[in-house]
Amino acid sequence: MLRRREEIFQLNAILEAELEGRQIDHEHARHLAQKLATMFPGCAMTLGRVAERMSER
């Protein structure tokens, strides 16, 4: 469970950095969003959109 929380916090930090205009690792964000989507099916659609957007970079 701790690993999952860490990955959620990582994705959150990446998205906040993007909002602030800082450079981010789009590939890592995509990977995290895809992984979390499989762990949390209830959020899969939203996380899938994040992963898709990160793939566009």
PyMOL Python script that loads the backbone (N, CA, C, O; Angstrom):
from pymol import cmd

cmd.read_pdbstr("""\
ATOM      1  N   MET A   1       0.825  -1.197   0.000  1.00  0.00           N
ATOM      2  CA  MET A   1       0.000   0.000   0.000  1.00  0.00           C
ATOM      3  C   MET A   1       0.867   1.258   0.000  1.00  0.00           C
ATOM      4  O   MET A   1       0.513   2.252  -0.633  1.00  0.00           O
ATOM      5  N   LEU A   2       1.984   1.224   0.694  1.00  0.00           N
ATOM      6  CA  LEU A   2       2.870   2.382   0.754  1.00  0.00           C
ATOM      7  C   LEU A   2       3.399   2.736  -0.632  1.00  0.00           C
ATOM      8  O   LEU A   2       3.519   3.913  -0.972  1.00  0.00           O
ATOM      9  N   ARG A   3       3.711   1.732  -1.422  1.00  0.00           N
ATOM     10  CA  ARG A   3       4.216   1.950  -2.788  1.00  0.00           C
ATOM     11  C   ARG A   3       3.166   2.686  -3.629  1.00  0.00           C
ATOM     12  O   ARG A   3       3.501   3.603  -4.380  1.00  0.00           O
ATOM     13  N   ARG A   4       1.917   2.289  -3.504  1.00  0.00           N
ATOM     14  CA  ARG A   4       0.842   2.934  -4.258  1.00  0.00           C
ATOM     15  C   ARG A   4       0.733   4.407  -3.885  1.00  0.00           C
ATOM     16  O   ARG A   4       0.602   5.268  -4.755  1.00  0.00           O
ATOM     17  N   ARG A   5       0.789   4.688  -2.590  1.00  0.00           N
ATOM     18  CA  ARG A   5       0.696   6.080  -2.136  1.00  0.00           C
ATOM     19  C   ARG A   5       1.853   6.893  -2.696  1.00  0.00           C
ATOM     20  O   ARG A   5       1.676   8.034  -3.123  1.00  0.00           O
ATOM     21  N   GLU A   6       3.029   6.299  -2.690  1.00  0.00           N
ATOM     22  CA  GLU A   6       4.217   6.981  -3.214  1.00  0.00           C
ATOM     23  C   GLU A   6       4.021   7.319  -4.695  1.00  0.00           C
ATOM     24  O   GLU A   6       4.377   8.414  -5.130  1.00  0.00           O
ATOM     25  N   GLU A   7       3.465   6.398  -5.460  1.00  0.00           N
ATOM     26  CA  GLU A   7       3.246   6.631  -6.883  1.00  0.00           C
ATOM     27  C   GLU A   7       2.174   7.699  -7.109  1.00  0.00           C
ATOM     28  O   GLU A   7       2.289   8.504  -8.033  1.00  0.00           O
ATOM     29  N   ILE A   8       1.146   7.711  -6.281  1.00  0.00           N
ATOM     30  CA  ILE A   8       0.119   8.753  -6.372  1.00  0.00           C
ATOM     31  C   ILE A   8       0.744  10.111  -6.080  1.00  0.00           C
ATOM     32  O   ILE A   8       0.484  11.077  -6.798  1.00  0.00           O
ATOM     33  N   PHE A   9       1.551  10.196  -5.053  1.00  0.00           N
ATOM     34  CA  PHE A   9       2.209  11.449  -4.698  1.00  0.00           C
ATOM     35  C   PHE A   9       3.170  11.902  -5.802  1.00  0.00           C
ATOM     36  O   PHE A   9       3.280  13.097  -6.080  1.00  0.00           O
ATOM     37  N   GLN A  10       3.856  10.959  -6.423  1.00  0.00           N
ATOM     38  CA  GLN A  10       4.774  11.296  -7.521  1.00  0.00           C
ATOM     39  C   GLN A  10       4.010  11.905  -8.692  1.00  0.00           C
ATOM     40  O   GLN A  10       4.412  12.935  -9.234  1.00  0.00           O
ATOM     41  N   LEU A  11       2.899  11.262  -9.082  1.00  0.00           N
ATOM     42  CA  LEU A  11       2.112  11.786 -10.194  1.00  0.00           C
ATOM     43  C   LEU A  11       1.541  13.145  -9.843  1.00  0.00           C
ATOM     44  O   LEU A  11       1.516  14.045 -10.683  1.00  0.00           O
ATOM     45  N   ASN A  12       1.089  13.302  -8.626  1.00  0.00           N
ATOM     46  CA  ASN A  12       0.570  14.588  -8.173  1.00  0.00           C
ATOM     47  C   ASN A  12       1.640  15.680  -8.289  1.00  0.00           C
ATOM     48  O   ASN A  12       1.364  16.777  -8.774  1.00  0.00           O
ATOM     49  N   ALA A  13       2.842  15.376  -7.847  1.00  0.00           N
ATOM     50  CA  ALA A  13       3.935  16.353  -7.903  1.00  0.00           C
ATOM     51  C   ALA A  13       4.270  16.716  -9.349  1.00  0.00           C
ATOM     52  O   ALA A  13       4.555  17.875  -9.649  1.00  0.00           O
ATOM     53  N   ILE A  14       4.237  15.739 -10.232  1.00  0.00           N
ATOM     54  CA  ILE A  14       4.516  15.998 -11.642  1.00  0.00           C
ATOM     55  C   ILE A  14       3.449  16.914 -12.232  1.00  0.00           C
ATOM     56  O   ILE A  14       3.769  17.862 -12.949  1.00  0.00           O
ATOM     57  N   LEU A  15       2.183  16.633 -11.931  1.00  0.00           N
ATOM     58  CA  LEU A  15       1.095  17.454 -12.470  1.00  0.00           C
ATOM     59  C   LEU A  15       1.129  18.875 -11.903  1.00  0.00           C
ATOM     60  O   LEU A  15       0.846  19.836 -12.618  1.00  0.00           O
ATOM     61  N   GLU A  16       1.470  19.007 -10.637  1.00  0.00           N
ATOM     62  CA  GLU A  16       1.600  20.345 -10.050  1.00  0.00           C
ATOM     63  C   GLU A  16       2.749  21.113 -10.705  1.00  0.00           C
ATOM     64  O   GLU A  16       2.626  22.306 -10.982  1.00  0.00           O
ATOM     65  N   ALA A  17       3.860  20.428 -10.949  1.00  0.00           N
ATOM     66  CA  ALA A  17       4.995  21.074 -11.607  1.00  0.00           C
ATOM     67  C   ALA A  17       4.608  21.537 -13.010  1.00  0.00           C
ATOM     68  O   ALA A  17       5.008  22.616 -13.446  1.00  0.00           O
ATOM     69  N   GLU A  18       3.842  20.730 -13.702  1.00  0.00           N
ATOM     70  CA  GLU A  18       3.386  21.110 -15.042  1.00  0.00           C
ATOM     71  C   GLU A  18       2.514  22.366 -14.979  1.00  0.00           C
ATOM     72  O   GLU A  18       2.650  23.271 -15.803  1.00  0.00           O
ATOM     73  N   LEU A  19       1.627  22.408 -14.001  1.00  0.00           N
ATOM     74  CA  LEU A  19       0.774  23.584 -13.837  1.00  0.00           C
ATOM     75  C   LEU A  19       1.574  24.849 -13.558  1.00  0.00           C
ATOM     76  O   LEU A  19       1.183  25.947 -13.954  1.00  0.00           O
ATOM     77  N   GLU A  20       2.692  24.680 -12.876  1.00  0.00           N
ATOM     78  CA  GLU A  20       3.563  25.814 -12.543  1.00  0.00           C
ATOM     79  C   GLU A  20       4.486  26.192 -13.697  1.00  0.00           C
ATOM     80  O   GLU A  20       5.249  27.153 -13.601  1.00  0.00           O
ATOM     81  N   GLY A  21       4.413  25.431 -14.787  1.00  0.00           N
ATOM     82  CA  GLY A  21       5.220  25.749 -15.957  1.00  0.00           C
ATOM     83  C   GLY A  21       6.619  25.172 -15.944  1.00  0.00           C
ATOM     84  O   GLY A  21       7.444  25.523 -16.787  1.00  0.00           O
ATOM     85  N   ARG A  22       6.898  24.285 -14.990  1.00  0.00           N
ATOM     86  CA  ARG A  22       8.232  23.673 -14.929  1.00  0.00           C
ATOM     87  C   ARG A  22       8.304  22.488 -15.899  1.00  0.00           C
ATOM     88  O   ARG A  22       7.285  21.910 -16.277  1.00  0.00           O
ATOM     89  N   GLN A  23       9.512  22.152 -16.281  1.00  0.00           N
ATOM     90  CA  GLN A  23       9.742  20.990 -17.132  1.00  0.00           C
ATOM     91  C   GLN A  23       9.413  19.718 -16.359  1.00  0.00           C
ATOM     92  O   GLN A  23       9.734  19.599 -15.176  1.00  0.00           O
ATOM     93  N   ILE A  24       8.771  18.772 -17.035  1.00  0.00           N
ATOM     94  CA  ILE A  24       8.431  17.502 -16.389  1.00  0.00           C
ATOM     95  C   ILE A  24       8.849  16.342 -17.287  1.00  0.00           C
ATOM     96  O   ILE A  24       9.107  16.515 -18.478  1.00  0.00           O
ATOM     97  N   ASP A  25       8.909  15.177 -16.695  1.00  0.00           N
ATOM     98  CA  ASP A  25       9.216  13.947 -17.419  1.00  0.00           C
ATOM     99  C   ASP A  25       7.887  13.345 -17.877  1.00  0.00           C
ATOM    100  O   ASP A  25       7.219  12.643 -17.118  1.00  0.00           O
ATOM    101  N   HIS A  26       7.518  13.626 -19.114  1.00  0.00           N
ATOM    102  CA  HIS A  26       6.231  13.172 -19.637  1.00  0.00           C
ATOM    103  C   HIS A  26       6.136  11.643 -19.691  1.00  0.00           C
ATOM    104  O   HIS A  26       5.079  11.074 -19.419  1.00  0.00           O
ATOM    105  N   GLU A  27       7.221  10.998 -20.036  1.00  0.00           N
ATOM    106  CA  GLU A  27       7.216   9.534 -20.122  1.00  0.00           C
ATOM    107  C   GLU A  27       6.970   8.909 -18.746  1.00  0.00           C
ATOM    108  O   GLU A  27       6.205   7.953 -18.623  1.00  0.00           O
ATOM    109  N   HIS A  28       7.613   9.445 -17.724  1.00  0.00           N
ATOM    110  CA  HIS A  28       7.422   8.925 -16.368  1.00  0.00           C
ATOM    111  C   HIS A  28       5.983   9.176 -15.898  1.00  0.00           C
ATOM    112  O   HIS A  28       5.369   8.312 -15.270  1.00  0.00           O
ATOM    113  N   ALA A  29       5.458  10.352 -16.203  1.00  0.00           N
ATOM    114  CA  ALA A  29       4.071  10.666 -15.831  1.00  0.00           C
ATOM    115  C   ALA A  29       3.102   9.720 -16.533  1.00  0.00           C
ATOM    116  O   ALA A  29       2.148   9.240 -15.921  1.00  0.00           O
ATOM    117  N   ARG A  30       3.344   9.449 -17.818  1.00  0.00           N
ATOM    118  CA  ARG A  30       2.486   8.519 -18.562  1.00  0.00           C
ATOM    119  C   ARG A  30       2.523   7.130 -17.938  1.00  0.00           C
ATOM    120  O   ARG A  30       1.488   6.489 -17.751  1.00  0.00           O
ATOM    121  N   HIS A  31       3.727   6.679 -17.621  1.00  0.00           N
ATOM    122  CA  HIS A  31       3.886   5.357 -17.013  1.00  0.00           C
ATOM    123  C   HIS A  31       3.150   5.268 -15.667  1.00  0.00           C
ATOM    124  O   HIS A  31       2.447   4.293 -15.401  1.00  0.00           O
ATOM    125  N   LEU A  32       3.316   6.284 -14.832  1.00  0.00           N
ATOM    126  CA  LEU A  32       2.632   6.294 -13.538  1.00  0.00           C
ATOM    127  C   LEU A  32       1.112   6.287 -13.707  1.00  0.00           C
ATOM    128  O   LEU A  32       0.411   5.541 -13.024  1.00  0.00           O
ATOM    129  N   ALA A  33       0.609   7.119 -14.619  1.00  0.00           N
ATOM    130  CA  ALA A  33      -0.844   7.190 -14.836  1.00  0.00           C
ATOM    131  C   ALA A  33      -1.385   5.847 -15.315  1.00  0.00           C
ATOM    132  O   ALA A  33      -2.440   5.408 -14.856  1.00  0.00           O
ATOM    133  N   GLN A  34      -0.682   5.194 -16.224  1.00  0.00           N
ATOM    134  CA  GLN A  34      -1.128   3.889 -16.712  1.00  0.00           C
ATOM    135  C   GLN A  34      -1.103   2.841 -15.605  1.00  0.00           C
ATOM    136  O   GLN A  34      -2.032   2.043 -15.477  1.00  0.00           O
ATOM    137  N   LYS A  35      -0.057   2.846 -14.822  1.00  0.00           N
ATOM    138  CA  LYS A  35       0.069   1.882 -13.732  1.00  0.00           C
ATOM    139  C   LYS A  35      -1.028   2.094 -12.685  1.00  0.00           C
ATOM    140  O   LYS A  35      -1.650   1.137 -12.225  1.00  0.00           O
ATOM    141  N   LEU A  36      -1.258   3.355 -12.313  1.00  0.00           N
ATOM    142  CA  LEU A  36      -2.289   3.655 -11.323  1.00  0.00           C
ATOM    143  C   LEU A  36      -3.681   3.347 -11.854  1.00  0.00           C
ATOM    144  O   LEU A  36      -4.565   2.970 -11.085  1.00  0.00           O
ATOM    145  N   ALA A  37      -3.888   3.502 -13.151  1.00  0.00           N
ATOM    146  CA  ALA A  37      -5.185   3.177 -13.749  1.00  0.00           C
ATOM    147  C   ALA A  37      -5.517   1.696 -13.589  1.00  0.00           C
ATOM    148  O   ALA A  37      -6.680   1.333 -13.412  1.00  0.00           O
ATOM    149  N   THR A  38      -4.502   0.848 -13.652  1.00  0.00           N
ATOM    150  CA  THR A  38      -4.756  -0.585 -13.465  1.00  0.00           C
ATOM    151  C   THR A  38      -4.978  -0.920 -11.993  1.00  0.00           C
ATOM    152  O   THR A  38      -5.717  -1.851 -11.671  1.00  0.00           O
ATOM    153  N   MET A  39      -4.347  -0.172 -11.108  1.00  0.00           N
ATOM    154  CA  MET A  39      -4.514  -0.404  -9.667  1.00  0.00           C
ATOM    155  C   MET A  39      -5.856   0.107  -9.147  1.00  0.00           C
ATOM    156  O   MET A  39      -6.429  -0.462  -8.218  1.00  0.00           O
ATOM    157  N   PHE A  40      -6.348   1.181  -9.755  1.00  0.00           N
ATOM    158  CA  PHE A  40      -7.566   1.833  -9.276  1.00  0.00           C
ATOM    159  C   PHE A  40      -8.566   1.964 -10.426  1.00  0.00           C
ATOM    160  O   PHE A  40      -8.664   3.027 -11.040  1.00  0.00           O
ATOM    161  N   PRO A  41      -9.300   0.904 -10.718  1.00  0.00           N
ATOM    162  CA  PRO A  41     -10.231   0.912 -11.850  1.00  0.00           C
ATOM    163  C   PRO A  41     -11.265   2.042 -11.796  1.00  0.00           C
ATOM    164  O   PRO A  41     -11.724   2.504 -12.841  1.00  0.00           O
ATOM    165  N   GLY A  42     -11.627   2.481 -10.617  1.00  0.00           N
ATOM    166  CA  GLY A  42     -12.590   3.564 -10.492  1.00  0.00           C
ATOM    167  C   GLY A  42     -12.072   4.889 -11.028  1.00  0.00           C
ATOM    168  O   GLY A  42     -12.854   5.785 -11.348  1.00  0.00           O
ATOM    169  N   CYS A  43     -10.776   5.012 -11.125  1.00  0.00           N
ATOM    170  CA  CYS A  43     -10.145   6.241 -11.631  1.00  0.00           C
ATOM    171  C   CYS A  43      -9.520   6.025 -13.002  1.00  0.00           C
ATOM    172  O   CYS A  43      -8.843   6.911 -13.524  1.00  0.00           O
ATOM    173  N   ALA A  44      -9.742   4.861 -13.582  1.00  0.00           N
ATOM    174  CA  ALA A  44      -9.055   4.491 -14.826  1.00  0.00           C
ATOM    175  C   ALA A  44      -9.311   5.469 -15.965  1.00  0.00           C
ATOM    176  O   ALA A  44      -8.395   5.767 -16.731  1.00  0.00           O
ATOM    177  N   MET A  45     -10.535   5.974 -16.095  1.00  0.00           N
ATOM    178  CA  MET A  45     -10.840   6.877 -17.200  1.00  0.00           C
ATOM    179  C   MET A  45     -10.045   8.182 -17.064  1.00  0.00           C
ATOM    180  O   MET A  45      -9.458   8.663 -18.034  1.00  0.00           O
ATOM    181  N   THR A  46     -10.033   8.737 -15.877  1.00  0.00           N
ATOM    182  CA  THR A  46      -9.312   9.988 -15.644  1.00  0.00           C
ATOM    183  C   THR A  46      -7.811   9.781 -15.823  1.00  0.00           C
ATOM    184  O   THR A  46      -7.148  10.575 -16.490  1.00  0.00           O
ATOM    185  N   LEU A  47      -7.280   8.726 -15.233  1.00  0.00           N
ATOM    186  CA  LEU A  47      -5.853   8.452 -15.352  1.00  0.00           C
ATOM    187  C   LEU A  47      -5.473   8.129 -16.792  1.00  0.00           C
ATOM    188  O   LEU A  47      -4.371   8.450 -17.236  1.00  0.00           O
ATOM    189  N   GLY A  48      -6.382   7.497 -17.516  1.00  0.00           N
ATOM    190  CA  GLY A  48      -6.148   7.227 -18.932  1.00  0.00           C
ATOM    191  C   GLY A  48      -6.019   8.515 -19.734  1.00  0.00           C
ATOM    192  O   GLY A  48      -5.211   8.612 -20.658  1.00  0.00           O
ATOM    193  N   ARG A  49      -6.827   9.496 -19.368  1.00  0.00           N
ATOM    194  CA  ARG A  49      -6.725  10.802 -20.041  1.00  0.00           C
ATOM    195  C   ARG A  49      -5.395  11.476 -19.740  1.00  0.00           C
ATOM    196  O   ARG A  49      -4.790  12.097 -20.613  1.00  0.00           O
ATOM    197  N   VAL A  50      -4.945  11.346 -18.491  1.00  0.00           N
ATOM    198  CA  VAL A  50      -3.635  11.900 -18.132  1.00  0.00           C
ATOM    199  C   VAL A  50      -2.544  11.202 -18.957  1.00  0.00           C
ATOM    200  O   VAL A  50      -1.672  11.860 -19.526  1.00  0.00           O
ATOM    201  N   ALA A  51      -2.599   9.885 -19.015  1.00  0.00           N
ATOM    202  CA  ALA A  51      -1.607   9.126 -19.777  1.00  0.00           C
ATOM    203  C   ALA A  51      -1.635   9.523 -21.253  1.00  0.00           C
ATOM    204  O   ALA A  51      -0.585   9.678 -21.876  1.00  0.00           O
ATOM    205  N   GLU A  52      -2.819   9.684 -21.803  1.00  0.00           N
ATOM    206  CA  GLU A  52      -2.952  10.072 -23.205  1.00  0.00           C
ATOM    207  C   GLU A  52      -2.342  11.460 -23.463  1.00  0.00           C
ATOM    208  O   GLU A  52      -1.627  11.665 -24.443  1.00  0.00           O
ATOM    209  N   ARG A  53      -2.634  12.384 -22.581  1.00  0.00           N
ATOM    210  CA  ARG A  53      -2.098  13.736 -22.729  1.00  0.00           C
ATOM    211  C   ARG A  53      -0.574  13.736 -22.630  1.00  0.00           C
ATOM    212  O   ARG A  53       0.100  14.462 -23.361  1.00  0.00           O
ATOM    213  N   MET A  54      -0.037  12.923 -21.730  1.00  0.00           N
ATOM    214  CA  MET A  54       1.409  12.851 -21.581  1.00  0.00           C
ATOM    215  C   MET A  54       2.071  12.214 -22.800  1.00  0.00           C
ATOM    216  O   MET A  54       3.236  12.488 -23.091  1.00  0.00           O
ATOM    217  N   SER A  55       1.334  11.371 -23.509  1.00  0.00           N
ATOM    218  CA  SER A  55       1.869  10.725 -24.716  1.00  0.00           C
ATOM    219  C   SER A  55       1.949  11.690 -25.878  1.00  0.00           C
ATOM    220  O   SER A  55       2.704  11.460 -26.823  1.00  0.00           O
ATOM    221  N   GLU A  56       1.182  12.768 -25.825  1.00  0.00           N
ATOM    222  CA  GLU A  56       1.152  13.748 -26.908  1.00  0.00           C
ATOM    223  C   GLU A  56       2.378  14.628 -26.938  1.00  0.00           C
ATOM    224  O   GLU A  56       2.578  15.354 -27.912  1.00  0.00           O
ATOM    225  N   ARG A  57       3.197  14.594 -25.925  1.00  0.00           N
ATOM    226  CA  ARG A  57       4.376  15.463 -25.830  1.00  0.00           C
ATOM    227  C   ARG A  57       5.542  14.881 -26.570  1.00  0.00           C
ATOM    228  O   ARG A  57       6.617  15.479 -26.596  1.00  0.00           O
TER     229      ARG A  57
END
""", "prot")
cmd.dss("prot")
cmd.show_as("cartoon", "prot")
cmd.util.cbc("prot")
cmd.orient("prot")
